[in-house]
Amino acid sequence: MPDTASQPAPVLLGNEPGSFPHGVLAERHPAIIRQVREALPYEAGQHRALDALLANCTEGVIEPLPGDAPGRDRWTAWGMDEYVGRSWFDVPWLWAESHFYRRLLDAVGWFGPGAWQGIDPFRPAKLAELDAPETDEELAALDGLAGLSADELGRALLHGSLWGNRADLGFSLSATGTGSGAGRGAGAGGRGEVPALVADDSERLWSLLPPSGTGTLCLVADNAGRELVPDLLLVAHLLAHGRAGRAILHVKPHPYYVSDATTADVVDALRRLTGASGTAAEYGRLLWSALADGRLTVRAHPFSCAPLPYTDMPDDLRAQFAQATVTVLKGDLNYRRLVGDRLWSPTTPFADVTAYFPGPVATLRTLKSDVITGLDADTETALVAAEGQRWRTSGTHALIQVRS
Ligand SMILES: O=P(O)(O)OC[C@H]1O[C@](O)(CO)[C@@H](O)[C@@H]1O
């Protein structure tokens, strides 16, 4: 009996040893603490705070944010008091995982006051990725698409944005999936019986963005670097070819989930584009001027770093999404928040689970965690036969799902 939105599936917890959520809390977060220590020349006080966070998030209980902590009222509204005193493994996984990043920023002095205020602990990794030779290759490859029609180029850029989600630095820390994202899913023994794209509503997405030049695209970005660059190229293309009259780009108000994009990352990506050549530079200049003339707007809403599903979004954000022709949510974390981070039966209709969302919504996501909806039964059967349950978290499969 498939779950229904009125009889929701259970919320994911991190309390089952051997489960993916447990591994993220018990292994991924310590690895992220090691990563930031190695990447930045932190001072003794920051190392002590990171030591304390490591002990607390793996063996301790959730503690209240200090009385003067920035955004404390928001975290109280987001359920902090309910979870104080409980193990990180015994509260909703989404809440625990998200709260870790808030605590990490405290430990490294992001919120200040002091000399380390605003220093992104993930910036070295983000810049290394943005400056990588692979990024040069991807930008240069754009010029090789010059012979495509506008529609064909649009489809190529949509897939570039989709598979750009594979480039998630936090995920790579302990990803088991190593296959190429854009290829076929790595079946058991590499037989590759199942498509890498397990759901594809792209034609419905294109029907929502006809070349009328009047639509408003709201793109809720995910990772910086080699995901944000393809996202920006897609936005530029849609603006250039009248598939959108204007675009709103949502980024995070502070560093989050290792590689999530902030406004500083948008600046870095746009400078990377305008510093390139050919089509990439043309699109970079188009976006630069679109920001100046209002066709493109960047927003950083506090709820984008909330430990909650989108069902709990505040009214002002709900109104913004309602005004968009379509809201495109990028990545795995946004997908989890969209479907409530619940372990739905894979064939539970995506439209049912997302019926609450204001306005048409689309997701471009590589699968990096257990939640999934909207698969047809044959696809699920083939995935399980080829890969057991690995297809859910290996990052080698992706989906484009739309509720219009
Ligand atoms: O950057 P993305 O695509 O949102 O992926 C983030 C995902 O990575 C993980 O941290 C590990 O897979 C998930 O818990 C989280 O949903």
The ligand as an ORCA input file, in Angstrom:
! r2SCAN-3c Opt
* xyz 0 1
  O      24.510     18.935     -2.076
  P      23.309     18.104     -2.126
  O      23.009     17.522     -3.469
  O      22.122     18.783     -1.503
  O      23.636     16.845     -1.222
  C      23.602     16.974      0.167
  C      23.450     15.576      0.666
  O      24.720     15.043      0.990
  C      24.591     14.383      2.233
  O      25.089     15.239      3.220
  C      25.280     13.057      2.202
  O      24.806     12.340      1.101
  C      23.105     14.211      2.460
  O      22.871     13.983      3.770
  C      22.595     15.483      1.910
  O      21.234     15.429      1.586
*
